[in-house]
């Protein structure tokens, strides 16, 4: 009975240990033939694709030289007039129509007198606001009697400050704007909004540039 009990007790323990060994034993590697076939299959695909890509770029390589290669188009426009959107539209159109063309965007400044006046406007704004706020101390230090208009401004201090600020900003924006949208191709003027008083159409501008490249 003792041997039978030992056998009945040892058999489950042996089966349990064998299950543990099988559970933690790593699976055998896949057959080497399957790996070699997969490697061989992927090894021969890239060369045709690379060859086709090379042929494609070789076939397309001469197009930029035939259309816009070496041509510089400069769009000079009024930045403060919110013309940048129109300039970006024209830039994308030209780059699409003439591959290889270089389109440069730049600001067209106003005339020198307007630029100088635009620098004076902020000084006038600050001076007016300072007089409205502290005129009762400024005029006596200058040895002057406050003029009658000062008391009118002081009576409506907040309205005077707001009006000065708004009118000054409007005047400065007007003086800084040139209203220009000028198109140059290799240094030659192709279209001028200052002369035509209108924006160029996309088809019109494309034809003008094409005539320069012909």
C-alpha positions in Angstrom: 0.0 0.0 0.0 2.9 2.3 0.7 4.3 1.9 -2.8 0.8 2.4 -4.4 0.3 5.5 -2.4 3.8 6.8 -3.4 3.0 6.0 -7.0 -0.4 7.8 -6.9 1.2 10.8 -5.2 4.3 10.9 -7.5 2.4 10.6 -10.8 0.5 13.9 -10.4 3.6 15.6 -9.2 5.5 14.4 -12.3 2.8 15.5 -14.7 2.6 18.9 -13.0 6.4 19.3 -13.3 6.3 18.3 -17.0 3.6 20.8 -17.7 5.7 23.6 -16.1 8.7 22.6 -18.2 6.6 22.7 -21.4 5.1 26.0 -20.4 8.3 27.9 -19.9 10.3 26.3 -22.7 10.6 28.7 -25.7 9.0 27.5 -29.0 11.4 26.2 -31.7 12.5 28.7 -34.4 10.6 28.7 -37.7 12.0 26.7 -40.5 15.0 28.4 -42.3 13.5 27.8 -45.7 10.5 30.0 -45.0 12.7 32.9 -43.9 15.0 32.7 -46.9 11.9 32.7 -49.2 10.5 35.8 -47.5 13.9 37.6 -47.5 14.4 36.7 -51.1 10.9 38.0 -52.0 11.5 41.4 -50.4 15.0 41.7 -51.6 14.0 41.9 -55.3 11.2 44.4 -55.0 13.1 47.7 -54.3 15.4 47.8 -57.4 12.5 48.2 -59.9 10.8 50.9 -57.7 14.1 52.8 -57.4 14.7 52.5 -61.2 11.2 53.7 -62.0 11.6 56.7 -59.6 14.9 57.6 -61.2 13.4 57.4 -64.7 10.5 59.6 -63.6 12.7 62.4 -62.2 15.0 62.1 -65.2 12.0 62.6 -67.5 10.7 65.6 -65.5 14.2 67.2 -65.0 14.1 69.5 -68.0 10.7 71.1 -67.3 11.8 73.8 -64.9 14.6 74.9 -67.2 12.1 75.2 -70.1 9.5 77.3 -68.1 10.7 79.6 -65.3 14.2 78.6 -64.3 16.3 81.7 -63.6 13.3 84.1 -63.7 12.7 86.4 -60.7 9.3 88.0 -60.2 9.0 90.5 -57.4 5.6 91.5 -56.0 5.9 94.9 -54.2 2.7 95.6 -52.3 1.3 97.8 -49.5 1.7 95.7 -46.4 -0.5 98.0 -44.2 -3.3 97.8 -46.8 -3.9 94.0 -46.2 -2.7 93.1 -49.7 -0.7 90.1 -48.5 -3.5 87.7 -49.2 -3.6 88.8 -52.9 0.1 88.6 -53.1 0.2 85.0 -51.7 -2.5 84.0 -54.2 -0.5 85.4 -57.1 2.7 83.8 -55.8 1.2 80.3 -55.7 -0.3 80.8 -59.1 3.0 81.8 -60.7 4.9 79.0 -59.0 2.4 76.5 -60.3 2.2 77.9 -63.8 6.0 78.4 -64.2 8.0 75.7 -62.3 11.4 76.9 -61.2 10.4 80.6 -61.1 11.4 82.6 -58.0 8.7 84.9 -56.6 9.7 87.5 -54.0 7.3 89.4 -51.8 8.3 92.8 -50.4 6.8 96.0 -49.0 6.2 99.0 -51.3 6.8 102.0 -48.9 5.0 105.3 -49.3 6.6 108.5 -50.3 9.2 110.0 -48.0 7.0 113.0 -46.8 4.2 110.6 -45.8 6.7 108.4 -44.0 8.1 111.4 -42.1 4.6 112.6 -41.1 3.7 109.1 -39.9 6.6 109.3 -37.5 5.3 112.6 -36.1 1.7 111.4 -35.4 2.6 109.3 -32.3 4.5 112.2 -30.8 1.4 114.4 -31.3 -0.8 111.7 -29.8 1.4 111.4 -26.7 1.7 115.2 -26.3 -2.0 115.8 -26.6 -2.8 113.1 -24.0 -0.2 114.4 -21.7 -1.7 117.9 -21.9 -5.2 116.7 -21.3 -4.1 114.6 -18.2 -1.6 117.0 -16.6 -2.1 120.3 -18.3 -2.7 122.1 -15.1 0.9 121.4 -14.1 2.6 121.7 -17.5 1.4 125.2 -18.4 2.4 126.9 -15.2 5.9 125.3 -15.4 6.2 126.7 -18.9 5.1 130.1 -17.6 1.9 130.1 -19.6 -1.7 130.5 -18.7 -3.8 127.5 -19.7 -5.7 128.4 -22.9 -9.5 128.2 -23.0 -9.6 125.1 -25.2 -7.7 123.2 -22.5 -10.6 123.6 -20.0 -12.9 122.2 -22.7 -10.7 119.2 -23.2 -10.3 118.7 -19.4 -14.1 118.8 -18.9 -14.4 115.9 -21.3 -11.1 114.2 -20.5 -11.9 110.6 -21.5 -13.6 111.6 -24.7 -10.7 113.8 -25.7 -8.2 111.0 -25.0 -10.2 108.4 -27.0 -10.7 110.8 -29.9 -7.0 111.6 -30.0 -6.0 108.0 -30.0 -8.4 106.9 -32.7 -7.8 109.8 -35.0 -4.0 109.4 -34.5 -4.1 105.7 -35.4 -6.2 106.4 -38.5 -3.9 109.2 -39.7 -0.8 107.0 -39.1 -2.3 104.1 -41.0 -3.3 106.4 -43.9 0.2 107.9 -44.1 1.9 104.5 -44.0 -0.2 103.0 -46.8 0.9 103.4 -50.4 -1.9 101.5 -52.1 0.6 99.8 -54.4 0.7 96.4 -56.0 3.6 96.4 -58.4 4.8 93.4 -60.4 8.4 93.2 -61.7 9.8 90.5 -63.9 13.6 90.4 -63.9 13.7 94.1 -62.8 11.2 95.3 -65.4 7.8 96.7 -64.4 5.0 94.4 -65.7 2.0 95.7 -63.9 1.3 98.7 -61.7 -1.8 99.2 -59.6 -0.8 102.8 -59.0 -1.1 103.3 -62.8 -4.0 101.0 -63.6 -5.9 101.7 -60.3 -6.9 98.0 -60.1 -5.5 94.6 -59.2 -4.3 92.3 -62.0 -6.3 89.2 -62.7 -4.6 85.8 -62.3 -4.9 85.0 -66.0 -3.8 88.5 -67.0 -0.7 88.3 -64.8 0.1 84.8 -66.0 0.0 86.0 -69.7 2.1 89.0 -68.9 4.8 86.8 -67.3 4.6 84.3 -70.1 5.1 87.0 -72.7 8.3 88.0 -70.9 9.6 84.4 -70.8 8.8 83.8 -74.5 
